[in-house]
Amino acid sequence: MGNNAGVVIVGAGLGGIRVAESVRSAGYEGSVTLIGAEPHPPYDRPPLSKNVLAGKQERPDLKPAEFFADSSIDLRTGRTVVSVDPQAHSLTVAHTDDPGNTETVAYDTLVLATGLTPRAFPGADESLAGLHTLRTIDDALGLRTEIDGARSAVVIGAGFIGCEVAATLRGYGVPVTLVEPAPTPLAAALGEQIGELVTRLHINNEVDVRAGVGVAEIVSGGEKSGGYGSGDRVTAVKLDDGTELPADIVVVGIGSIPVTGFLDGSGIELADRSVGGGIACDAVGKTSADDVYAVGDVANWLDGEGNPKRVEHWNHVVEQASVVAATITGGESVRGAVPYFWSDQYDVKIQVLGEPRADDDVHIVDDDGKKFLAYYSRDGILTAVVGAGKVAAVMKTRPRLMTETPISELI
Ligand SMILES: Cc1cc2nc3c(=O)[nH]c(=O)nc-3n(C[C@H](O)[C@H](O)[C@H](O)COP(=O)(O)OP(=O)(O)OC[C@H]3O[C@@H](n4cnc5c(N)ncnc54)[C@H](O)[C@@H]3O)c2cc1C
């Protein structure tokens, strides 16, 4: 590393802060610069749809304020990287709230950790009052301020975030309808059998689950009021079957898109959308450009079999950050042997260990009407365990997932 430009990290979220912290703890002595578009220091996203939305927590900062100075990490918040020049080893950085105000920043090593942006509902006016997506702390706090007095809410999309938002809104007593075009919630991730058990969880908490039907239109109207582009509010959601669901709050949870626009013209390769999109990387996070890495939700790494794969889960981000920091510093990385993620809905923790596919065979081995445990298998071999309220039983399966275990040994 020649000119002291050091390690520059774009994106001050989980992946960004973990890389910064890990290169420092590995003894890296060059400069470390962490550039984040949001005005906030790095914070954790899982609590946003849970405790923050529930009003039990404010900003879930990942580090205390003094950490950055103590670790000699130059944190630059409210700054958006607008372009990258890999030949010159430099970036153009703009003030997020004053895009004309830019500067050039040089790097020796660049790490891209820009995460995702929520997919907007097609055709909807995103400035409508009452219409929300959930990715940032500001999204969560904005949604939270509208809950008091809301007579009804519609959540569009029953993936993990949609399901969690529905559960948290029910905690306030707001009537909630959860709309999902697939046959069940979470069908794409966990298959329909477990999707049915998740449906039951929501129905038992008085959510009106409308699965197998799409949304035709977000309906708006009402008085013009200051502060919003069109002045209009959402009033209802119209389904493909013609049903109109009244709504004071509409939360759209139909997936997210990797944030890669700032790489236009850089020559840094992106992965094809058919394999998840994002920034194309090798198996240790290296991109097509020299000295440029990518981690986290935006990064599409080659998996153990050499296939491109993009994952949007917390533990995965942490592991990738550890691998990239080790590559940069020449150190050892900590890599979990078994993929893991979780989701909290009502008072139930849903945990997923391993790599389930929606078309795997599912074996439900325990179900008391609320908590359940299921094994997944493919070609007779255990691929994953999914539990709801079954923490110990899920974790006990970890060693069996580290070796090739015939499902017949478990059921
Ligand atoms: C509401 C919610 C709940 C979740 N719950 C769970 C859960 O229960 N379990 C689980 O396993 N996972 C959960 N996740 C997923 C987990 O939080 C993510 O996998 C993780 O936050 C991704 O980290 P990241 O660093 O890749 O991206 P992010 O955390 O999104 O950070 C990226 C940062 O980069 C910034 N940025 C983008 N572009 C630029 C640019 N050009 N210049 C500068 N900065 C830029 C963004 O503003 C953002 O702050 C949840 C996510 C959300 C949104």
The ligand as a Gaussian input file, in Angstrom:
#p B3LYP/6-31G(d) Opt

LIG

0 1
 C      -35.943000      -3.991000       9.006000
 C      -34.893000      -5.057000       8.891000
 C      -34.910000      -6.146000       9.747000
 C      -33.950000      -7.155000       9.636000
 N      -34.015000      -8.229000      10.489000
 C      -33.119000      -9.237000      10.361000
 C      -33.187000     -10.381000      11.211000
 O      -34.060000     -10.496000      12.084000
 N      -32.271000     -11.371000      11.028000
 C      -31.285000     -11.303000      10.077000
 O      -30.493000     -12.258000       9.931000
 N      -31.181000     -10.204000       9.266000
 C      -32.080000      -9.185000       9.392000
 N      -31.996000      -8.074000       8.574000
 C      -30.917000      -8.033000       7.562000
 C      -29.639000      -7.371000       8.082000
 O      -29.938000      -6.265000       8.865000
 C      -28.807000      -6.990000       6.872000
 O      -28.352000      -8.210000       6.301000
 C      -27.620000      -6.089000       7.199000
 O      -28.013000      -4.883000       7.792000
 C      -26.866000      -5.760000       5.910000
 O      -25.730000      -5.011000       6.216000
 P      -24.936000      -4.216000       5.062000
 O      -23.788000      -3.576000       5.743000
 O      -24.708000      -5.108000       3.912000
 O      -25.965000      -3.124000       4.559000
 P      -26.672000      -1.944000       5.339000
 O      -26.845000      -2.280000       6.781000
 O      -27.915000      -1.636000       4.564000
 O      -25.670000      -0.720000       5.218000
 C      -25.398000      -0.107000       3.994000
 C      -25.160000       1.372000       4.233000
 O      -24.554000       1.915000       3.072000
 C      -25.054000       3.206000       2.871000
 N      -24.838000       3.590000       1.458000
 C      -25.507000       3.126000       0.364000
 N      -25.017000       3.691000      -0.759000
 C      -24.025000       4.524000      -0.386000
 C      -23.147000       5.379000      -1.085000
 N      -23.178000       5.483000      -2.415000
 N      -22.270000       6.128000      -0.369000
 C      -22.206000       6.022000       0.974000
 N      -23.008000       5.204000       1.696000
 C      -23.900000       4.472000       1.024000
 C      -26.505000       3.077000       3.225000
 O      -27.069000       4.347000       3.490000
 C      -26.439000       2.171000       4.462000
 O      -26.366000       2.914000       5.621000
 C      -32.943000      -7.055000       8.654000
 C      -32.915000      -5.954000       7.791000
 C      -33.872000      -4.957000       7.896000
 C      -33.859000      -3.773000       6.963000

